[in-house]
Amino acid sequence: IADLLRRIAAVGAGTRTASGAGLRGHMLWTLGLGELIAEAMRRHGAASSTLQENCCSLLGLLAAETTAMRAALVALGANDLVLGALRQHPRVNELQIIVCSALDAFALDNAESQAQILQLGGIALILQTLRANADIATVQVAGCTVLQSLAAGAAEARAEIVVKGGIEVCLTALGIHAAAPEVLLIAFELLCSLTRDGPERRARAVAREGLELTYATMRTLIGDGPSQERGCELLVEVAAESAELRARLLAEGLKVLIEAGAEHPSLEKVQLSVCSMVHKLASDSLDSRKRVGLLGGAEAVLEAMRHHLKKTDIQALACAALQQLAVRCPENALRMAAAKAVKGICMAMYKSEKCLELQEHGCAALRFLSADSEEIPEEVSDLGGLQIVVQAIENFPDSLPVQEHGFAVLSHLGWHHAENQETIILKEGIELALAAMRKHAEIPKVLAFACACLESLAYDSKENRLKLAKAGAIEAIVQAMKDHPGAANVQAYGCAALQSIGTQSFANRRSIMQAGAEDVVIEAMEAHPNSWKLQEFGQMLLDTLEN
């Protein structure tokens, strides 16, 4: 009879009786089928696994109809009944699959049912079933599915699954069923849900070959966007935890993310993860930056930027990643320039000139790209980067990164470039630099690169030297040097700027002397004997003043 009713109920959701009532609702509400099933399972369940299969299947079909029907069945004790069936017949695979499907139906959008399954020991029972049938794909799919429904509903359920060994069960499923996508999909989703709540859980997975299994699973499921999103986010979370883990991720982990990004260029979460991973891995050391560059990290980040031109978060994180890749690494800078990184950064900064985070990282990326190259500053200028950086400096006077990196960029662009020098001056670059020195008088890095910017304007232009002196640059530079005797960078760039301003101008040299620069320079050189820049620029300034 139960089998017949199951077959009738399986006709489909929405099927109507002759009177127009919903078929499954009619069976439950009018015929009182719920009570009949419960009584049959209590009386005969232990003796007949077939009865249990049909009754559990019937309960699952009824529960799938509406929220009200689910609530009514849960109130009748449906969770207890199906879990009882699982306990009574632990070796009947088909019953185990049906029970898990029924539990999943009961738990759908029903917090009370989810809590009840937890209280009745359902999680431990399901995990026990999965362990006992580790090699049976259908059981793994059914069990992981109901566990995922519970894990998605509450942190308490996730914690219970972890405590009872859920992470290990997921990893076992991924290993045994590496060629079964239907198992990989749900087991990997569950693994990602369980490990998202804290580093201890991720460490638990990593200690049991979790990284290697994640790589293999993501490659098998490369075409499934949600799996790639989950996997990428998991790997980025692992990378955030320690340098040791980042070292493990540096080769294979980064490759997997780059592959995911190439396969799913339109998925924002994947592209954000790619940018984040490159940023994290490139931040540890020069060697790690070089390796990330060789693996194609810059190209992957630039592809993310090209596919998401209007997504400010992706553009900002991409600029941060490019900044890290370029820091004191000329090889990466050349590789990035060949991949059109300058264009990507300038375009991002231009389109989002009010986004502080993007402007900070954009200025920094342009600074480090331009630092050791003659060609890249030209490209920055040709693409309007000079005007973009000046605009950032003007828009964000309180941002220390924008001020520091922005003036560093201008110092690179102004060096031996009359046209750029003229543009910087026309854009009130002198006034901006002096204003920054006043506003951030306690910040050595801002002062140092403001001095470097002024020096680049004065180096080979008599006219510019006079403009700088008239604007009060001499006094501002000397004051910065007096205020920061312990900052070798301020002393070095201050000496260089004063030396350029004083060249071929008696009036300027006199102003420098009157400002007390000579004593400041001598003291600085004595205080920083190991700063070769300061020693060189300081001696040049003293020679200029003497002559």
N, C-alpha and C positions, 0 to 999 in steps of 0.2 A: 504493500500500500504506500509506504514511504517513497519507494522508487517511482511509482506511478505519479504521485503528487509532485515529486521533484521534476519529472518530465513535463508535467502540465505547467508548473511554475516557470520552467525554462523556456516556454513559448516566447517569452520576451517581456521586457518592461513596457508598460503602457497598453498592453493587451486588455481588451474590455470583455466583460461577460455579456450575456444576452440583455441584461437589464441596464447595461451601460456602465456598471461599476468596474473599477480597475481590478484585473484578475488577481494579482498578488494581494492587493488590499482586501479584496473580497475573501480570499482564503484566510487571511490573518484576522481581520476584524469581524466578519460575518460568521465564518465557520469556526472561529476559535482555534485555528490550526496551531498557533504557538503553544497553547497549553497541551494540545494533543501530542505534539512533537516532544515537549519536555517530559511528559509522563512516559512516553514510549522509551526515551533515552534512559530515564532513571530506572525503569523496570527491566529493560532487556539489553541495555548498552554493553554491559560487561560480557554478555554471551555472544553478541553478534556485531562484528566489525562492519559487516555490510549494512546493517541497520544504522549504525553510527555514521557511516559514509553518506548514506542517503539523507539522513536527518540533518547532518551538518551542512551538506550541500543545499538542502531546502532552506535552512535558516539563513545561509549566506545569500541565496537568491532573494528571499524576502527582505533582508536587511539592505540590499542594494537598491531597493525601490525608492524609499523616501527617508528623510530624516526622522519623521514621526514613527515610521515602522522600525527603524533602527533603535530608537529610544524605547519603544514598547518591548522589543525582543530583549534588550539589555535589562529592562526592568523584570522580565520573566526569568532572568538568570542565564541567558544564552551563553555568556562568556564562560561561566562555570561549567555549563553542560559540554561545550566543545573542548574545553581544556581537560575535562574528565575523560572524554573520548580519547584524547591524546595520551593520557596516563594509562588508560585501560589497554590500549593497543599500540604500544610504542614501536612495533616492528612492521606495521602495515603502512607502507609508503603512500599509497593512494589516500588513505585516511589522513595522514599527516599533511599532505598537500591541501586537502579539502578543509581541514581544521584551520590551517594558516590563512587560507583564502577567506574563510568565514570570519575569523578574528579581524582580518584587514577590513572587511565590510563593516563589522560592528564599530571599529575604531574611527571610521571616516567621519570627520567633523563632529566628533562626540568626545569631549574631554572627560566626561564621566565614565564612559566605556574604557577609554585609554587608562584612566586611573584604576579602574576595576581590574583590568588585565594585569596591571602592575601588582596590585594588592594580592591577587590570586596566585602569584608566582608564575604568571604566564611567560615572562621573559626568560627565566631560567629553564622552563620546560621547552620553549622554542629553541633555545641555544643547545640544549641537550639533544633535541631532535636533529639539529643541523650537524652536530658533531658525529652523531651515530650514522648519519647518512651523507657524509662529506663528499662521496663520489657520485651522488645522484643529483643531477643538475636540476630536475624539476622540484625536488625538495628544497634545494638551496635557493632557488628563485622564490618559492612560496614563503619560506621562513624569513629570508632577508627582506622581502616586501613588507610583511607585517611589522617587522622590527623597524624598518625605515619609517613606516607610518607612525609608530610610537615615538621614534627618535625625533621626528619632525615636530611632534606636538609639544614636548616638554623636556626641559633640561634634566628633570628628575628621572625621566625614562632613559635618556642618554647615559646618565650616570650609572643607572642600574645595569644597562647593557654592557657598559665598559667593565664594571666590577665583576660581572658574571662571565667575562671573557669574550665579549662581542668583537673586539678589535682582532683578536687572534682568529676567531671564526671567519671573519671577513677575509683576512689574509690567506687563510687556508683555502677558502673558496677561490680566490683569485689565482692561487698557485695551481690548484688541481684542475680548474676549469679555464685555463688560459686560452683555450681555443673555442670557448662557448660564450659568444657575445651576450646571450640572454642572462647568463649568470654574472658576467663581468659588469654589466650595466647596473644591476641592482646592488651587488656586493660592494662595488666601488662607491656608489652613491651613499650607502650606509657607512662605509669606512670614512668618507669625507665628513659626514654628519657627526660621527662619533669623535673625530679628532679636532673639530673646530673649537672646542671649548677650552683648550689650554695646552701649554707646551708639554705637560706631563703625559698627556694622551698621545700627542704626536711622537714624543720620545719612545713611548711604548711600541708604537707602530714601526718607527725607524729601527729599533733594536731587533725587530723580527723581519728584517728584509723588506720593510715597508717601502723604502725608496725604490728599490729594484722592481718590486711588484707594481708600484705606481707607474714607473716608466713603461714597463711591458704592457700594462693595461691601457694606458693612454695611447700607445702606438697601435694596439689592436682596435681600439675604439676611436681612431683618429677622425673618422667622419661624424662622430656624435658630438655636437656642440656642447650640450649640457655637461657631458663627462669631461670634456676638455676644460670647460670653465672651472669645474670642481677641482680637477687635478692641478690645474695651474695655480689656483688659489691655495691649495694645500701645500704645494712646493714653495710658494712664496712665503707662507707662514713658517715653514721649516727653516727657510733661509734667514728669516729675521731673528732666529734664536741664538745662533752662535757662529763664530768664524770657522769652527771645526766643521759644522754642518754645511756652511757655504763652500768650504773646500771640497766636500763630497759632491756637492751639487754642480760644481764649476764646469765639469765636462758634460756628463750625460744629462744631468738635470736641465742645464741651459739648452742643450740640443733639443730635448723633448718640448720645451716651451717654444723654442723658435719654430719647430715643426708644427706645433698647434697654431701658432700665429700665422704661419704661411697658409695653413689649411682653412683657417677661419678669420680672414682679414676683417670681416664686418662685425665680429663679436667684441664688444667693448671690454667685457670682463677679461677675455683672453689677452687682448692687446694691453690692457692696464697691467696684467700680470707679467707680460713679457718685459715691459718697460721697468716695472718694479724689480724684477729679478736681475736685469742687467745693471740697474742702479746699485742694488745690494752687493752683487758679486764684484763689481768694479770698485767698490769703496774700500776694500780691505788692504790692497797693496798694489804697487806698480806691476808686479808679476801677474796678479789677478786681472788687472786692467788689460794687460797685453793679451792674456789668454782669452778674455771675453771678446776683445777685438778680433783676434784670429778666428774665433768661432762664429763671427758674423753678428755680434751683438748690436753694433751700431746700425747695420743695415736693417735688422729686424725692427729696431726702434723707429727708424726713419720710415719704414713701411707703415707702422702703426700711425705715425703722424700724417702720412699721405692719405690714409683711408678714413681718418677721423678729424678732418680739418676744423670742424666746428665744436669738437669736444675739448673744452678747456682743460679738464682734468688729465686727459691723455697727453695733450700738448705740454702741459706743465711737467708731468712726470717724465715724459720723453726728454725734455730739455735737461732735467736733473740727471737722467741717465747719461746723456751725451756729455754733460759737464764732468761727471766722474770719469768717463772714458778718456777725456782729453787731458786731465790733470797731469802735467809733467810727463806726457807720453807722446812725443812727436810722431811715432809710428801710427798710433791711433788717429792723431789729428789729420795726417795725410790721407789715411784710409777714409775717414769721415768726410773730409773735403771732397774726395773723389766720388763719394756717395751722395753728394749735394746736401751735406748737413747744414752748411751756412744758409742756404736757401730755405731749408725747412725751419730753422730757428728764427730767421728774420721774418718769415711769413707768419709764424706763430705769434711772435711778439707784436707784429703790426696788427694782426686781427684781434688780439686780446690785450690791448694796451692798458686796460684798467685792472687786469688780473695780476696782483702783486706777486704771487708765487711763481707764475710763469715768467714775469719780468726779471725776478731775481735769478732764476736758473738760466734764463736766456742770456742775460748779461754775463753770467759766470761761464757758460759754455762758449760764448764768443771770445771771452778773455783767454781761456786756455787754448782754444783753437788757434788764435792769432799769435800766441806768445812766441813760438819758435819758427815762424814762417814769414817769408817775404810775400808769397803769393796769396795766402789766405786773407791778410788785411786788405789787399786790393779787392778780393771778391766781396768781403764784407762791405767795403765802400761802394762797390758797383751795385750791390743789391739794396742800398739804402740803409745799411746797418748803422752807419754813423748817426743819421737823423733819428733812427729808432731808439738807439741807446741814449742819446741826449734827451729824447722825450721821456724815457723811463726815469732818468735822473731828475728831470723836472717834475714828473708826476708823483714820484715817491721820495721826497726829500728826507723822510724819517726812516727809510729802509736802509739799514747798514749794508746788506748784501748788494743792493742796487747801487749805492754810492761807491762802495769799494770796487766791485767788479766793473761797474759802468765807467769809472775814471780810468781803470786799468785798460779797458778796451780803447778808450779815446787816446791814451798814451801810445798804444800800438799803432793806431790809425794815423795819428799826427806825426809820427816819427819820419823825418825826411820826405814829407808829402805836403807840398805847399798848398795844393788844392784842398786837402782835408783840413789843414791848419786854418785856412780861411773860412771853411764851412763851420768848424768848431767855434771860431771867434764870432762869426755871424749869428750862430745859434746861442750866443752868450755863454759859451763854455767857460770863459775866464770867470765870469760872475758866478756861475754855478759852482765852480771849483772852490772859489773863495767863500761862498755861502756855506758849502758843505764843511769847510775847515772851521768856520765859526760855529756851526750847529753841532758838529761832532768833534769838538776840540779835545775830547777825552778818548777818542777812538783812533789808535795808531794806524790801523790798516786804511781807514778812510783818508787820514792825513797823508800817508805815504803815497797812495795812488793819485790823490789830488795833486801832490807835488810832482809826481811822474807825468801827469797830464800837462801841467804848466811847463815842465821841462821840455816836453815834446814840441810845444808851440814856440819855445824860445831858442831851441838848439841851432837852427840855421836861418833865423830871420831877425834882422836888426829891427825891423818895424815892429814885430811882435814883442821883442824885448822891451821896447819903449812903452807899448800898450800894457804889458804886464806890470812894469814899474809904476805906471800912472794909476793902475787899478788897485795898487796896494799889495801886490803879490809878495814883494820882498819882505815886508813887515810880517805878513801872515806866515810865510815860510819860516822865518827866523823864530817867530813866537812858537810855532809848532815844535821846532827843534829844542827850544828852551824848555817847553812843557813836558817833553818826553825824552829825556837824556838816555833812558834805558832801552828805547826802541831803535834798534839798529836800522830798520827799514825806513823809519821817518828821517833819521840822520842821513842815510845814504841818498835817498831820493831828494831830500832837502838840499844837500850839497850839490847834487847834479843840477837841480833847478836853478839854484843861485849862481852856479858857475856859468850856465848858459845865459842867464839874464845879464850877468856882469861882463860877458865877452864883448869886446869892442865898444864899450860904453863906460867912459870915465864917471859919468853922473850916476849910473847904476852901481858901479863898484863902490863909489863913495857912500851911496845909500846903504849898501850891504854892510860896509864897515861901521857906519853910524848905528846900524841896528844891532851891532854887537856880534855879528856872525863869526868873526875870526876866533874869538875865545870859545864860542860854542863848538866850532868845528874841531879845534885842537883837543878840547875835553872829550868830544865824542870819539875821536880817533884813538885816544888813550884808553877810553872805556871799552872799546870794541875792537881789539887788535885782530880778531879772527874774521871780521867781516871784510872780505876783500873788496866788495862794492864800496863800502864806506871808506876804506883806505884809499882806493883809487879816486873816487869822486872827491873825497875830502882834500887830497893832495892837489888835485886839479883846481879846486876852488882856491886853496891857499896860494897856488902859483898864479892864478888869475888875479887875485887881490894884490899880490906883491908886485906884479907887473903893471 
